[in-house]
Amino acid sequence: MVELADLELPDNPRLASNIAHFARALRRAGLPVGPGRVVDAIRAVGVAGFTDRQDFYWTLHACFVSKREEQTVFAQLFRLYWRDPRFLEQMMSFMQPMVRGVAEERVAQPAEKRAAEALLDGQERETPGAPEQPEEEMILDIDASRTISTEERLRSLDFEQMSLAEMQAARRILATMTLPVKPLSSRRTQALPGRIPDWRGTQRAALRTGGEIVGMATKRRRLRYPNLVVLCDISGSMAQYSRAVLHFVHGVSNRRGQGWAQVHAFTFGTRLTNITRHLATRDVDAALASAGAQAQDWEGGTRIGACLHAFNRDWSRRVMGQGAVVLLITDGLDRDPAADLGAEMQRLRLSARQLVWLNPLLRWDGFAPKARGIAAMLPHVTSFRAGHSIASLAGLADALSRPEDTGEKARMLAAMADDGDAGAHPFGFTRANHDKGHMR
């Protein structure tokens, strides 16, 4: 709950109009606020009065908030709109990119950026301090023949090389991306016109005509949707990529109409952590903050084999189901020599319809599967792909729709068979290409 200070209204206040505008901001922030609730709120404030700030807050809270996860958004919007008369300048400073100097990004409170976007919907975001110029002087002749759009460049940029402003823009793009999946044909059938003969249905229909078969009844197989299971490495070498991927997974889990029966997410470093219930929170800042608080091994060591063993033992039967798709996001640099990584990967593969491995190291031209962990994991995946940029994550939908697309798996297996390279890097690079540092 937000601390309430002296209540201040915008200049020349009209209470009913202000409540309606506040309700529109709540609706843009994701709360299911319709015209009926606005009318109820205006009537409730009229009955409760406008003399006590606590009464006013809880009156609007009772009218507009119906779920627990909506309380944080409501509190932030109420604080910004009803308490601070300069809320617009505050919100503009949150949304503006930094163009001068180098500064650290202030850690936003849960739902703060979401409240900013809701209040600034339709507002022009001009750079502060920009001098006013006549209209004829603002026309610039720019040669854009050899340039690409900012968004196109951002889609191909490596997550680890992004600045704070670029990462913030990338997160907004990731939140809008989808990962649709095609339904699977079940063994069970349903009595609808199809290509499968329905003998029982035919006999039941014949009973109505004295045993005479008038026509042949048919049926079709039921369609069902698989589960999506995400296993995300949050060790020190994967921290920047993990945050970006979890933004993408949060958008997938909260967007309806993509076909997934359920989305389950786990993080692992030195131990396995189930963060599924945290990603169910609509606000991405609050979701990742709570997930990070639970996953206390963030940016720690890596024990891939032990964590996969824990998943296969404790969670596989609960979340895999039939035909589940598994996304494994890790660089494959296992630090646990005691675990049988190959056996755990084989068991995971036998439980999944597709096992897609996203490895950010694959962006390097000189990458070769020479590391022990990578060599043990690679034979058991159905697809091996890069996972270092927005474009690489956007290609997941095509990979899931075409199971025959194995990505870079065949080429990496061929490189494993060719053991004549004596100058292999222990982390999976050939020395010559690693020194050059070429990146895809």
C-alpha positions as CSV (number, residue, x, y, z in Angstrom):
1,M,0.0,0.0,0.0
2,V,1.2,3.4,-0.9
3,E,1.8,6.0,1.9
4,L,-0.8,8.7,1.5
5,A,0.1,12.3,2.1
6,D,-1.9,15.5,1.7
7,L,-4.3,14.9,-1.1
8,E,-3.8,17.4,-4.0
9,L,-6.0,17.5,-7.2
10,P,-5.0,18.9,-10.6
11,D,-5.7,22.5,-11.3
12,N,-9.4,23.5,-11.8
13,P,-10.6,20.1,-10.6
14,R,-13.8,18.5,-11.8
15,L,-14.2,15.4,-9.7
16,A,-16.3,13.3,-12.1
17,S,-14.0,14.0,-15.0
18,N,-10.9,13.3,-13.0
19,I,-12.2,10.0,-11.8
20,A,-13.1,9.1,-15.4
21,H,-9.6,10.0,-16.6
22,F,-8.1,8.0,-13.7
23,A,-10.2,5.0,-14.7
24,R,-9.0,5.3,-18.3
25,A,-5.4,5.2,-17.1
26,L,-6.2,2.1,-15.0
27,R,-7.7,0.4,-18.1
28,R,-4.7,1.2,-20.2
29,A,-2.5,-0.3,-17.4
30,G,-4.5,-3.6,-17.7
31,L,-7.2,-3.4,-15.1
32,P,-10.7,-4.5,-16.3
33,V,-12.3,-1.1,-15.7
34,G,-15.5,-0.5,-17.6
35,P,-18.1,2.3,-17.7
36,G,-20.1,0.6,-15.0
37,R,-17.3,0.8,-12.5
38,V,-16.7,4.4,-13.3
39,V,-20.3,5.3,-12.6
40,D,-20.1,3.2,-9.4
41,A,-16.9,5.0,-8.3
42,I,-18.4,8.5,-8.9
43,R,-21.5,7.5,-6.9
44,A,-19.5,5.9,-4.1
45,V,-17.3,9.0,-3.7
46,G,-20.4,11.1,-3.6
47,V,-21.8,9.0,-0.8
48,A,-18.5,8.6,1.1
49,G,-17.5,12.3,0.7
50,F,-14.3,13.9,-0.3
51,T,-13.0,15.1,3.1
52,D,-10.7,12.3,4.2
53,R,-7.8,11.1,2.0
54,Q,-7.9,7.5,3.4
55,D,-11.6,7.2,2.7
56,F,-11.1,8.5,-0.9
57,Y,-8.3,6.0,-1.6
58,W,-10.2,3.0,-0.3
59,T,-13.4,4.0,-2.0
60,L,-11.8,4.0,-5.4
61,H,-9.8,0.9,-4.4
62,A,-13.1,-1.0,-3.7
63,C,-14.6,0.1,-7.0
64,F,-11.6,-0.6,-9.3
65,V,-9.5,-3.4,-7.8
66,S,-10.8,-6.9,-7.9
67,K,-7.5,-9.0,-7.8
68,R,-4.5,-9.0,-5.6
69,E,-2.0,-8.4,-8.4
70,E,-3.9,-5.2,-9.4
71,Q,-3.2,-3.5,-6.1
72,T,0.3,-2.4,-7.0
73,V,-0.7,-0.8,-10.3
74,F,-3.6,1.0,-8.6
75,A,-1.4,2.3,-5.8
76,Q,1.2,3.7,-8.3
77,L,-1.4,5.4,-10.5
78,F,-3.2,6.8,-7.5
79,R,0.0,8.2,-6.1
80,L,1.0,9.8,-9.4
81,Y,-2.3,11.2,-10.4
82,W,-4.0,12.3,-7.2
83,R,-1.1,13.2,-5.0
84,D,1.6,14.8,-7.1
85,P,0.5,17.9,-9.2
86,R,3.6,17.5,-11.3
87,F,3.1,13.8,-12.2
88,L,3.5,14.4,-15.9
89,E,7.0,15.7,-15.6
90,Q,7.8,12.8,-13.3
91,M,6.5,10.3,-15.8
92,M,8.3,12.0,-18.8
93,S,11.6,11.6,-16.9
94,F,10.9,7.9,-16.5
95,M,10.1,7.4,-20.2
96,Q,12.8,9.6,-21.7
97,P,16.1,8.0,-23.0
98,M,19.3,9.5,-21.5
99,V,21.1,11.5,-24.2
100,R,23.8,13.2,-22.2
101,G,26.5,11.7,-20.1
102,V,26.5,8.2,-18.6
103,A,24.1,7.4,-15.7
104,E,22.9,4.3,-13.9
105,E,19.3,3.3,-14.4
106,R,17.2,4.0,-11.3
107,V,15.6,0.8,-10.1
108,A,11.9,1.2,-10.8
109,Q,9.3,0.2,-8.2
110,P,6.9,-2.6,-9.3
111,A,4.3,-1.3,-11.8
112,E,6.0,2.2,-12.0
113,K,6.9,2.0,-15.7
114,R,3.5,0.4,-16.5
115,A,1.8,3.3,-14.7
116,A,3.9,5.8,-16.6
117,E,2.9,4.3,-20.0
118,A,-0.7,4.3,-19.0
119,L,-0.7,8.0,-17.9
120,L,1.4,9.1,-20.9
121,D,-0.8,7.4,-23.5
122,G,-1.1,9.8,-26.4
123,Q,1.3,12.4,-25.0
124,E,4.2,13.7,-27.1
125,R,7.6,12.7,-25.6
126,E,9.9,15.6,-26.5
127,T,13.5,15.8,-25.3
128,P,13.7,18.1,-22.3
129,G,15.4,21.4,-23.0
130,A,15.1,21.2,-26.8
131,P,15.1,24.7,-28.2
132,E,12.1,25.9,-30.1
133,Q,12.8,26.5,-33.8
134,P,10.7,27.9,-36.6
135,E,9.0,25.3,-38.7
136,E,11.0,26.1,-41.8
137,E,14.3,25.6,-39.9
138,M,13.3,22.2,-38.6
139,I,13.3,20.5,-42.1
140,L,16.5,18.5,-42.4
141,D,17.8,16.8,-45.5
142,I,19.1,13.3,-44.3
143,D,20.7,10.7,-46.6
144,A,19.3,7.4,-45.2
145,S,20.5,5.2,-48.1
146,R,23.1,3.4,-46.0
147,T,21.3,3.4,-42.7
148,I,18.9,0.9,-41.1
149,S,16.1,1.5,-38.7
150,T,16.8,1.6,-35.0
151,E,14.4,-1.3,-34.4
152,E,16.0,-3.4,-37.0
153,R,19.4,-2.8,-35.6
154,L,18.1,-3.6,-32.1
155,R,16.7,-6.9,-33.2
156,S,20.1,-8.1,-34.4
157,L,22.1,-6.6,-31.5
158,D,23.6,-9.0,-28.9
159,F,21.9,-8.7,-25.5
160,E,25.3,-8.4,-23.7
161,Q,26.3,-5.5,-25.9
162,M,23.2,-3.4,-25.3
163,S,23.2,-0.2,-23.3
164,L,20.6,0.4,-20.6
165,A,18.4,2.4,-22.9
166,E,18.7,-0.3,-25.6
167,M,17.9,-3.1,-23.2
168,Q,14.8,-1.2,-22.0
169,A,13.7,-0.8,-25.6
170,A,14.4,-4.5,-26.3
171,R,12.3,-5.5,-23.3
172,R,9.4,-3.6,-24.7
173,I,9.8,-5.5,-28.0
174,L,10.1,-8.9,-26.2
175,A,6.9,-8.2,-24.3
176,T,4.9,-8.0,-27.5
177,M,6.4,-11.1,-29.2
178,T,4.4,-14.3,-29.5
179,L,5.3,-18.0,-29.6
180,P,2.3,-19.8,-31.2
181,V,2.1,-23.6,-31.4
182,K,0.1,-25.9,-33.5
183,P,-2.3,-28.3,-31.8
184,L,-1.5,-32.0,-31.5
185,S,-3.7,-34.8,-32.7
186,S,-4.9,-36.9,-29.7
187,R,-5.7,-40.6,-29.7
188,R,-9.1,-39.8,-28.3
189,T,-11.9,-39.0,-30.8
190,Q,-15.0,-36.9,-30.9
191,A,-18.3,-37.4,-32.7
192,L,-17.8,-34.8,-35.4
193,P,-17.7,-35.3,-39.2
194,G,-14.3,-36.7,-40.1
195,R,-12.4,-39.5,-41.8
196,I,-12.5,-42.2,-39.1
197,P,-15.5,-44.7,-39.2
198,D,-17.6,-44.5,-36.1
199,W,-19.0,-48.0,-35.8
200,R,-20.7,-47.4,-32.4
201,G,-22.3,-44.3,-33.7
202,T,-23.5,-46.1,-36.8
203,Q,-25.2,-48.8,-34.7
204,R,-26.8,-46.2,-32.4
205,A,-28.2,-44.5,-35.4
206,A,-29.5,-47.8,-36.8
207,L,-31.5,-48.4,-33.7
208,R,-33.6,-45.4,-34.5
209,T,-34.5,-46.9,-37.9
210,G,-35.4,-50.4,-36.8
211,G,-31.9,-51.8,-37.3
212,E,-31.4,-50.5,-40.8
213,I,-28.2,-48.7,-41.5
214,V,-29.0,-45.6,-43.5
215,G,-25.6,-44.0,-43.5
216,M,-22.1,-44.4,-42.0
217,A,-21.2,-42.2,-39.0
218,T,-17.7,-40.8,-38.8
219,K,-15.6,-39.1,-36.2
220,R,-12.4,-37.2,-35.9
221,R,-9.5,-37.1,-33.5
222,R,-9.5,-34.5,-30.7
223,L,-7.0,-31.7,-30.7
224,R,-4.9,-30.8,-27.7
225,Y,-2.2,-28.3,-27.0
226,P,1.2,-29.1,-25.4
227,N,2.8,-27.6,-22.3
228,L,5.8,-25.2,-22.7
229,V,8.6,-25.9,-20.2
230,V,11.4,-23.3,-19.9
231,L,14.7,-24.2,-18.2
232,C,16.8,-21.0,-17.9
233,D,20.4,-20.9,-16.8
234,I,21.0,-17.9,-14.5
235,S,24.7,-18.4,-13.7
236,G,27.2,-15.6,-14.0
237,S,28.0,-16.1,-17.7
238,M,24.3,-16.2,-18.6
239,A,22.9,-13.4,-16.4
240,Q,22.3,-10.8,-19.1
241,Y,20.7,-13.3,-21.5
242,S,18.6,-14.8,-18.8
243,R,16.9,-11.5,-17.9
244,A,16.0,-10.9,-21.6
245,V,14.7,-14.5,-22.1
246,L,12.6,-14.3,-18.9
247,H,11.0,-11.1,-20.3
248,F,10.1,-13.0,-23.4
249,V,8.8,-16.0,-21.4
250,H,6.7,-13.6,-19.2
251,G,5.1,-12.2,-22.4
252,V,4.4,-15.7,-23.7
253,S,2.8,-16.9,-20.5
254,N,0.5,-13.9,-20.1
255,R,-0.6,-13.6,-23.7
256,R,-3.7,-15.6,-24.6
257,G,-4.5,-17.3,-27.9
258,Q,-1.0,-18.8,-28.5
259,G,-2.2,-22.3,-27.9
260,W,0.0,-23.5,-25.0
261,A,-1.9,-25.5,-22.4
262,Q,0.4,-24.3,-19.6
263,V,3.7,-22.5,-19.4
264,H,6.1,-23.6,-16.7
265,A,9.4,-21.8,-16.0
266,F,12.4,-23.0,-14.0
267,T,15.8,-21.3,-13.3
268,F,18.9,-23.1,-12.4
269,G,22.5,-22.2,-11.5
270,T,23.6,-24.2,-8.5
271,R,20.1,-25.3,-7.7
272,L,16.7,-25.6,-9.4
273,T,14.0,-23.0,-8.7
274,N,10.4,-23.1,-9.9
275,I,9.3,-19.5,-10.8
276,T,6.1,-20.4,-12.7
277,R,3.8,-18.7,-10.2
278,H,5.8,-15.5,-10.3
279,L,5.5,-15.2,-14.0
280,A,1.7,-15.4,-13.7
281,T,1.9,-11.8,-12.3
282,R,0.8,-9.4,-15.1
283,D,3.4,-6.7,-14.2
284,V,6.8,-7.8,-15.6
285,D,8.8,-5.7,-13.1
286,A,7.0,-7.3,-10.1
287,A,7.2,-10.7,-11.6
288,L,10.9,-10.7,-12.2
289,A,11.6,-9.1,-8.9
290,S,9.8,-11.8,-7.0
291,A,11.4,-14.5,-9.2
292,G,14.9,-13.1,-8.5
293,A,14.2,-13.0,-4.8
294,Q,13.3,-16.7,-4.8
295,A,16.2,-17.8,-7.1
296,Q,19.0,-16.9,-4.7
297,D,21.7,-18.5,-6.9
298,W,21.4,-15.7,-9.6
299,E,24.8,-15.0,-11.2
300,G,26.4,-17.9,-9.2
301,G,28.0,-21.1,-10.3
302,T,26.7,-23.7,-12.8
303,R,25.7,-27.3,-12.0
304,I,23.6,-28.2,-15.0
305,G,23.7,-32.0,-14.4
306,A,22.6,-31.8,-10.8
307,C,19.8,-29.3,-11.7
308,L,18.5,-31.4,-14.5
309,H,18.6,-34.5,-12.2
310,A,16.4,-32.5,-9.7
311,F,14.0,-31.6,-12.5
312,N,13.7,-35.1,-13.9
313,R,13.2,-36.5,-10.4
314,D,10.8,-33.9,-8.9
315,W,9.0,-32.1,-11.7
316,S,9.1,-34.0,-14.9
317,R,6.0,-36.1,-14.3
318,R,4.1,-33.0,-13.0
319,V,4.7,-30.5,-15.8
320,M,5.8,-32.4,-18.9
321,G,2.6,-34.2,-19.8
322,Q,2.3,-35.7,-23.2
323,G,4.0,-33.8,-26.0
324,A,5.6,-31.1,-24.0
325,V,8.0,-28.7,-25.6
326,V,11.2,-27.9,-23.6
327,L,13.3,-24.7,-24.1
328,L,16.7,-25.1,-22.6
329,I,18.6,-21.8,-22.3
330,T,22.2,-22.3,-21.2
331,D,25.8,-22.0,-22.5
332,G,26.4,-25.7,-21.6
333,L,29.5,-24.8,-19.5
334,D,28.9,-27.3,-16.6
335,R,31.1,-27.0,-13.5
336,D,29.9,-30.2,-11.9
337,P,32.1,-33.2,-12.9
338,A,30.3,-35.6,-10.6
339,A,26.9,-35.4,-12.4
340,D,26.1,-37.6,-15.4
341,L,24.9,-34.8,-17.7
342,G,24.5,-37.0,-20.8
343,A,22.1,-39.4,-18.9
344,E,20.0,-36.6,-17.5
345,M,19.7,-35.0,-21.0
346,Q,18.7,-38.3,-22.4
347,R,16.0,-38.8,-19.8
348,L,14.7,-35.2,-20.4
349,R,14.6,-35.9,-24.2
350,L,12.5,-39.0,-23.7
351,S,9.9,-37.1,-21.8
352,A,9.6,-34.2,-24.3
353,R,8.2,-34.0,-27.8
354,Q,10.8,-31.3,-28.7
355,L,13.9,-30.3,-26.8
356,V,15.2,-27.0,-28.2
357,W,18.5,-25.7,-26.9
358,L,19.3,-22.0,-27.1
359,N,23.0,-21.3,-26.6
360,P,24.3,-17.7,-26.8
361,L,27.8,-18.9,-27.5
362,L,26.6,-20.1,-30.9
363,R,26.7,-16.5,-32.1
364,W,30.5,-16.8,-32.5
365,D,31.7,-17.9,-35.9
366,G,34.5,-20.0,-34.3
367,F,32.2,-21.9,-31.9
368,A,32.9,-25.6,-31.8
369,P,31.4,-28.2,-29.4
370,K,34.7,-29.0,-27.6
371,A,33.5,-28.3,-24.0
372,R,32.7,-31.5,-22.1
373,G,29.2,-30.3,-21.1
374,I,28.3,-29.2,-24.6
375,A,29.5,-32.4,-26.1
376,A,27.4,-34.4,-23.6
377,M,24.2,-32.4,-24.2
378,L,24.2,-31.9,-27.9
379,P,23.3,-35.4,-29.2
380,H,20.1,-35.4,-27.1
381,V,18.4,-32.1,-28.3
382,T,16.1,-31.9,-31.3
383,S,17.2,-28.4,-32.3
384,F,20.3,-26.4,-31.5
385,R,20.0,-22.6,-32.0
386,A,21.5,-19.3,-31.0
387,G,19.7,-17.3,-28.3
388,H,21.6,-14.0,-28.0
389,S,19.3,-11.5,-29.7
390,I,15.6,-10.6,-30.4
391,A,15.9,-12.0,-33.9
392,S,17.1,-15.4,-32.6
393,L,14.2,-15.6,-30.2
394,A,11.8,-14.5,-32.9
395,G,12.9,-17.5,-35.0
396,L,11.6,-19.9,-32.3
397,A,8.1,-20.0,-33.7
398,D,9.4,-21.3,-37.1
399,A,11.5,-23.9,-35.3
400,L,8.6,-25.3,-33.3
401,S,6.4,-25.5,-36.3
402,R,9.0,-27.4,-38.3
403,P,10.3,-30.3,-36.1
404,E,12.7,-31.4,-39.0
405,D,14.6,-28.1,-38.5
406,T,17.5,-29.0,-36.2
407,G,19.2,-25.7,-36.5
408,E,23.0,-26.0,-36.1
409,K,22.9,-29.5,-34.5
410,A,24.0,-31.4,-37.6
411,R,26.9,-29.1,-38.3
412,M,28.0,-29.2,-34.6
413,L,27.8,-33.0,-34.6
414,A,30.0,-33.1,-37.6
415,A,32.5,-30.9,-35.9
416,M,32.5,-33.2,-32.9
417,A,33.3,-36.1,-35.2
418,D,36.2,-34.2,-36.6
419,D,38.6,-34.4,-33.7
420,G,41.7,-33.3,-35.7
421,D,41.7,-29.8,-34.3
422,A,44.4,-29.9,-31.6
423,G,44.0,-26.3,-30.8
424,A,40.5,-26.4,-29.4
425,H,39.5,-23.9,-26.7
426,P,38.3,-25.5,-23.5
427,F,35.0,-23.5,-23.7
428,G,34.2,-24.5,-27.2
429,F,36.1,-22.2,-29.5
430,T,39.0,-22.8,-31.9
431,R,41.9,-20.6,-30.9
432,A,42.3,-18.9,-34.2
433,N,38.6,-17.8,-34.4
434,H,38.4,-17.0,-30.7
435,D,41.3,-14.6,-31.0
436,K,39.6,-12.9,-33.9
437,G,36.4,-12.6,-32.0
438,H,34.1,-12.8,-35.0
439,M,30.4,-12.8,-34.0
440,R,27.4,-13.7,-36.0
